[in-house]
Amino acid sequence: MGLSGGVDSSATVARLLGQGHEVVAATLVMACGDTPVPPDDALARARDLCASLGVEHHAVDVSDAFERRVCAPFAEAYAAGLTPSPCVACNRSVKVAALLDLADSLGCDRVATGHYVRIVEDPDGAARVARAEDRSKDQSYYLCELSPEQVARLLAPLSAATKAEVRAEARAASMAAADAPDSMGVCFAPGGDYRAFLRERRPDAFEPGDIVDEGGRVLGRHGGIAGFTVGQRKGLGIRTGGGPWFVSSVDPATRQVRVGTGVRPLRASFPLTGAVLGHDPAWYRGRDLLVQTHYRGRPEPASVTVTAPGEAHVELEGGGTLAAPGQTCAVYDGDTVVAGGTIA
């Protein structure tokens, strides 16, 4: 069981024990600069909880993998004018991967997390990630790039739970995490200030440049491309009138932020790179699917064509969706995740 010391994972340990499982808990400890993840108080809560429940606990340092697979790519992506999804990458290549490795070394059959998702079985018998019953807490987007082999060993005990129910369970069990605040934003950027993290890593991403309209007319100056993402409306600092203005593209070579007026720049089609498929490529041909291009995004009807290993093309059925280059796109068949990849 991946135990961060927060209320969700803490309550999940108790649920697993109540279901009769033999549980081993693991807190994945990662450092990104001077920021400990999880915070020291959360790690202490995890240890104390396991001691009180008689659960074996391991603190596993995955800082190296976290740096190589999450922190460094995050900084490089922003410096290249992209908008990365670090939590998706972390779940795929750090958290679930490390938990599975530890499970194998300890002889554990399955891995559980406190994510609000369901694990369902397809007609072909394969396990799939699906949306949680509580749609307001659904986190299936963040697990859309797990491989079929990873999903096959995953348990999600909070699949039918609401946050209120989970906190009530934790309070009833006198858990220290019962009223702990939810983690928000990027974990390695305290207070959500990811720009401070980027400024330290890639100061070149904060060199000033021009804000221009679609015709190349200079509308203002900016303090670095790392402060902008495609579709952004607030914080542009344009004082020439007109608008509303939206970021339409970011060019790291010229340090120009291009903006358009009227409506946000929607894309009717876009390619995916690093695509992780839940089915054989032929399965996607001609199917009516849904795509979600950011965590709180609205699922949009689309078709998906696999064009090469790890690559696919998305075609929206409607007028388009906000699809920022570098962001993750999750593909659903109804409520079930069938693919995930990076928007190019």
C-alpha positions as CSV (number, residue, x, y, z in Angstrom):
1,M,0.0,0.0,0.0
2,G,1.4,3.4,-1.0
3,L,1.0,5.4,2.2
4,S,1.8,9.2,1.9
5,G,0.5,10.0,5.4
6,G,-2.5,11.9,4.0
7,V,-6.1,11.1,4.9
8,D,-6.9,9.1,1.7
9,S,-4.0,6.7,1.9
10,S,-4.3,6.4,5.7
11,A,-8.0,5.4,5.5
12,T,-7.2,3.0,2.7
13,V,-4.8,1.1,4.9
14,A,-7.6,0.6,7.4
15,R,-10.0,-0.5,4.7
16,L,-7.6,-3.1,3.4
17,L,-7.1,-4.5,6.8
18,G,-10.8,-4.6,7.3
19,Q,-11.2,-6.6,4.1
20,G,-8.8,-9.2,5.4
21,H,-5.7,-8.4,3.4
22,E,-2.2,-8.8,4.8
23,V,-0.8,-5.2,4.3
24,V,2.7,-3.8,4.0
25,A,2.8,0.0,3.8
26,A,5.4,1.9,1.8
27,T,6.0,5.7,1.9
28,L,7.9,6.8,-1.2
29,V,10.3,9.5,-0.1
30,M,11.6,11.9,-2.7
31,A,13.5,15.1,-2.6
32,C,13.5,17.7,-5.3
33,G,15.9,20.4,-4.2
34,D,15.2,21.4,-0.6
35,T,11.6,20.3,-0.7
36,P,10.8,16.9,1.0
37,V,8.0,14.9,-0.5
38,P,6.0,13.9,1.5
39,P,6.5,16.6,4.1
40,D,8.2,15.5,7.3
41,D,4.9,15.6,9.3
42,A,3.2,13.4,6.8
43,L,6.0,10.8,7.0
44,A,5.7,10.8,10.8
45,R,1.9,10.3,10.5
46,A,2.5,7.3,8.2
47,R,5.0,5.7,10.6
48,D,2.7,6.3,13.6
49,L,-0.3,4.9,11.9
50,C,1.5,1.7,10.9
51,A,2.8,1.3,14.4
52,S,-0.7,1.7,15.9
53,L,-2.2,-0.8,13.4
54,G,0.7,-3.3,13.5
55,V,1.4,-2.8,9.8
56,E,5.0,-3.3,8.5
57,H,6.2,0.1,7.1
58,H,8.9,0.9,4.7
59,A,10.3,4.4,3.7
60,V,11.7,4.0,0.2
61,D,13.9,6.7,-1.2
62,V,13.0,7.2,-4.9
63,S,14.6,10.7,-5.2
64,D,16.8,9.7,-8.1
65,A,13.9,8.4,-10.2
66,F,11.8,11.4,-9.2
67,E,14.6,13.8,-10.4
68,R,15.2,12.0,-13.7
69,R,11.6,11.2,-14.6
70,V,9.6,14.1,-13.2
71,C,11.5,17.2,-12.0
72,A,14.1,17.5,-14.7
73,P,11.6,16.8,-17.6
74,F,9.2,19.3,-16.0
75,A,11.8,22.1,-16.1
76,E,12.9,21.2,-19.6
77,A,9.3,21.1,-20.9
78,Y,8.5,24.6,-19.6
79,A,11.8,26.0,-21.0
80,A,10.7,24.6,-24.4
81,G,7.3,26.4,-24.3
82,L,5.3,23.3,-23.3
83,T,2.9,22.6,-20.5
84,P,3.8,19.3,-18.8
85,S,1.6,17.0,-16.6
86,P,4.1,16.0,-13.9
87,C,1.6,14.0,-11.8
88,V,0.8,11.7,-14.7
89,A,4.5,11.0,-15.3
90,C,5.1,10.5,-11.6
91,N,2.3,8.0,-11.2
92,R,3.5,6.0,-14.2
93,S,7.2,6.0,-13.9
94,V,7.9,6.6,-10.2
95,K,5.1,5.8,-7.8
96,V,3.4,2.8,-9.2
97,A,6.6,1.5,-10.7
98,A,8.4,1.7,-7.3
99,L,5.5,0.2,-5.4
100,L,5.4,-2.8,-7.9
101,D,9.2,-3.3,-7.5
102,L,8.9,-3.3,-3.7
103,A,5.9,-5.6,-3.9
104,D,7.9,-8.1,-5.9
105,S,10.8,-7.9,-3.5
106,L,8.5,-8.6,-0.5
107,G,6.4,-11.2,-2.2
108,C,3.2,-9.1,-2.2
109,D,0.6,-9.9,-4.9
110,R,-1.0,-6.5,-5.4
111,V,-0.4,-2.8,-5.0
112,A,-3.0,-0.4,-3.6
113,T,-3.2,3.3,-3.7
114,G,-5.6,6.0,-2.3
115,H,-6.6,7.3,-5.7
116,Y,-10.3,7.9,-6.4
117,V,-10.6,5.5,-9.3
118,R,-12.3,2.2,-10.1
119,I,-10.5,-0.9,-11.5
120,V,-12.9,-2.7,-13.8
121,E,-12.7,-5.8,-15.9
122,D,-13.1,-5.6,-19.7
123,P,-15.1,-8.3,-21.6
124,D,-11.7,-9.7,-22.6
125,G,-10.8,-10.1,-18.9
126,A,-8.2,-7.3,-18.7
127,A,-8.2,-4.9,-15.8
128,R,-8.7,-1.2,-16.7
129,V,-8.7,2.1,-14.8
130,A,-12.2,3.8,-14.8
131,R,-13.7,6.9,-13.4
132,A,-14.5,6.9,-9.7
133,E,-18.2,6.9,-8.6
134,D,-17.6,10.3,-7.0
135,R,-17.0,12.3,-10.2
136,S,-15.9,15.4,-8.2
137,K,-12.9,13.5,-6.9
138,D,-12.2,11.3,-9.9
139,Q,-8.4,10.9,-10.5
140,S,-8.5,8.5,-13.5
141,Y,-6.9,11.2,-15.7
142,Y,-3.7,11.0,-13.6
143,L,-3.5,7.2,-14.1
144,C,-4.2,7.2,-17.8
145,E,-0.6,6.3,-18.8
146,L,-0.3,3.3,-16.6
147,S,0.6,0.2,-18.6
148,P,-1.9,-2.7,-18.8
149,E,0.6,-4.8,-16.8
150,Q,0.6,-2.1,-14.0
151,V,-3.2,-1.9,-13.9
152,A,-3.5,-5.6,-13.7
153,R,-2.0,-5.6,-10.2
154,L,-3.6,-2.4,-8.9
155,L,-6.3,-2.1,-6.2
156,A,-8.3,1.0,-5.6
157,P,-10.2,0.7,-2.3
158,L,-11.7,4.2,-2.5
159,S,-13.5,3.5,-5.8
160,A,-17.0,4.1,-4.4
161,A,-16.0,6.5,-1.6
162,T,-16.6,10.3,-1.2
163,K,-14.1,12.5,0.5
164,A,-16.5,13.2,3.3
165,E,-16.9,9.5,3.9
166,V,-13.1,9.0,4.0
167,R,-12.6,11.8,6.5
168,A,-15.4,10.4,8.6
169,E,-13.8,7.0,8.7
170,A,-10.4,8.5,9.6
171,R,-12.0,10.5,12.5
172,A,-13.9,7.5,13.8
173,A,-10.5,5.6,13.9
174,S,-8.8,8.7,15.6
175,M,-6.3,8.9,12.8
176,A,-3.9,11.9,12.9
177,A,-4.5,12.5,9.2
178,A,-8.3,12.8,9.6
179,D,-8.2,16.6,9.2
180,A,-4.9,17.0,7.3
181,P,-5.3,19.4,4.3
182,D,-5.5,17.9,0.9
183,S,-2.3,18.2,-1.2
184,M,-2.8,20.7,-3.9
185,G,-0.8,21.5,-7.0
186,V,2.7,20.3,-7.8
187,C,4.2,18.6,-4.8
188,F,7.7,19.8,-5.4
189,A,6.6,23.4,-5.6
190,P,5.4,24.5,-2.1
191,G,2.4,26.8,-2.1
192,G,1.9,26.0,-5.8
193,D,4.7,28.4,-6.8
194,Y,6.1,26.2,-9.6
195,R,7.7,29.3,-11.2
196,A,10.1,29.6,-8.3
197,F,11.2,26.1,-8.9
198,L,11.6,26.8,-12.6
199,R,13.5,30.0,-12.0
200,E,16.1,28.1,-10.0
201,R,16.4,25.3,-12.6
202,R,16.0,27.2,-15.9
203,P,16.6,31.0,-15.5
204,D,16.7,31.3,-19.3
205,A,13.0,30.6,-19.2
206,F,12.5,33.9,-17.5
207,E,14.3,36.1,-20.0
208,P,12.0,38.9,-21.1
209,G,10.3,38.9,-24.5
210,D,7.5,40.4,-26.5
211,I,3.8,39.6,-26.4
212,V,2.5,39.9,-30.0
213,D,-0.8,39.5,-31.7
214,E,-1.4,37.1,-34.6
215,G,-0.2,39.8,-37.0
216,G,3.1,40.2,-35.1
217,R,2.2,43.6,-33.6
218,V,3.9,44.1,-30.2
219,L,1.3,44.5,-27.5
220,G,3.5,44.3,-24.4
221,R,6.5,42.7,-22.7
222,H,6.6,39.6,-20.5
223,G,9.0,38.3,-17.9
224,G,9.7,34.9,-19.3
225,I,7.9,32.2,-21.3
226,A,7.6,29.9,-18.3
227,G,4.8,32.1,-17.1
228,F,2.5,31.3,-20.0
229,T,0.6,28.3,-21.4
230,V,-1.6,28.0,-24.5
231,G,-5.2,29.1,-23.7
232,Q,-4.2,31.3,-20.8
233,R,-6.2,34.4,-20.4
234,K,-5.3,35.9,-17.0
235,G,-2.0,37.6,-16.1
236,L,-1.1,38.7,-19.6
237,G,-0.6,42.4,-18.7
238,I,-1.8,43.7,-22.1
239,R,-3.0,47.3,-21.7
240,T,-3.6,48.2,-25.4
241,G,-7.3,47.5,-25.2
242,G,-9.2,45.1,-27.3
243,G,-9.5,41.5,-26.2
244,P,-10.3,39.4,-24.4
245,W,-6.8,38.0,-25.2
246,F,-5.7,34.4,-25.0
247,V,-2.3,32.8,-25.4
248,S,-2.3,31.0,-28.8
249,S,1.4,29.9,-28.9
250,V,4.7,30.2,-27.0
251,D,8.0,30.3,-29.0
252,P,11.1,29.6,-26.9
253,A,13.4,30.4,-29.8
254,T,12.2,34.0,-30.1
255,R,10.8,34.3,-26.6
256,Q,7.6,35.5,-28.1
257,V,4.2,34.9,-26.6
258,R,1.6,35.1,-29.3
259,V,-2.0,36.0,-28.4
260,G,-5.3,36.0,-30.1
261,T,-8.6,37.7,-29.3
262,G,-12.2,36.5,-29.1
263,V,-12.3,32.9,-28.1
264,R,-9.7,30.5,-26.8
265,P,-7.6,28.6,-29.3
266,L,-9.3,25.3,-29.7
267,R,-7.8,22.4,-31.7
268,A,-10.0,20.1,-33.7
269,S,-7.2,17.5,-34.1
270,F,-3.8,16.9,-32.7
271,P,-1.1,14.1,-32.5
272,L,-0.2,12.2,-29.4
273,T,3.4,11.1,-28.5
274,G,4.5,8.6,-25.9
275,A,1.0,7.0,-26.2
276,V,0.3,4.1,-23.8
277,L,-2.5,1.9,-25.2
278,G,-4.8,-0.4,-23.3
279,H,-5.7,-2.3,-26.4
280,D,-4.3,-3.6,-29.7
281,P,-4.0,-0.7,-32.2
282,A,-6.7,-2.1,-34.5
283,W,-9.2,-1.9,-31.6
284,Y,-9.3,1.9,-31.8
285,R,-10.2,2.1,-35.5
286,G,-13.7,3.5,-36.1
287,R,-14.6,3.7,-32.4
288,D,-16.5,6.5,-30.8
289,L,-14.3,7.6,-27.8
290,L,-13.9,10.5,-25.4
291,V,-10.7,12.6,-24.8
292,Q,-9.9,14.8,-21.8
293,T,-7.0,17.2,-22.3
294,H,-6.6,18.4,-18.7
295,Y,-7.6,17.2,-15.2
296,R,-10.8,19.3,-14.9
297,G,-11.4,19.3,-18.7
298,R,-14.7,18.2,-20.2
299,P,-14.6,14.9,-22.0
300,E,-15.0,15.5,-25.7
301,P,-16.2,13.0,-28.4
302,A,-13.4,12.0,-30.7
303,S,-11.8,9.3,-32.8
304,V,-8.3,8.0,-32.2
305,T,-6.0,6.5,-34.8
306,V,-2.8,4.7,-33.8
307,T,-0.3,5.9,-36.4
308,A,2.9,4.2,-35.1
309,P,4.2,2.5,-32.0
310,G,3.7,5.1,-29.2
311,E,2.0,7.6,-31.5
312,A,-1.6,8.4,-32.3
313,H,-3.8,11.0,-33.9
314,V,-6.9,12.5,-32.2
315,E,-9.8,13.9,-34.3
316,L,-12.5,15.8,-32.4
317,E,-16.1,15.4,-33.5
318,G,-17.1,18.9,-32.4
319,G,-15.6,22.3,-32.7
320,G,-12.4,21.4,-30.8
321,T,-10.9,21.5,-27.4
322,L,-8.2,23.3,-25.5
323,A,-5.1,21.1,-26.0
324,A,-1.8,22.7,-24.9
325,P,1.3,21.1,-26.3
326,G,3.0,19.0,-23.6
327,Q,-0.2,18.4,-21.6
328,T,-1.5,14.9,-21.2
329,C,-4.5,13.6,-23.1
330,A,-6.5,10.8,-21.5
331,V,-8.7,8.6,-23.8
332,Y,-11.9,7.0,-22.5
333,D,-14.3,4.4,-23.8
334,G,-17.3,5.7,-21.8
335,D,-15.9,5.8,-18.2
336,T,-13.0,3.5,-18.9
337,V,-9.4,4.6,-19.7
338,V,-8.2,3.0,-22.9
339,A,-5.1,5.2,-23.7
340,G,-3.1,8.2,-22.6
341,G,-0.3,10.3,-24.3
342,T,1.3,13.7,-24.6
343,I,-0.3,16.3,-26.8
344,A,2.2,17.5,-29.6
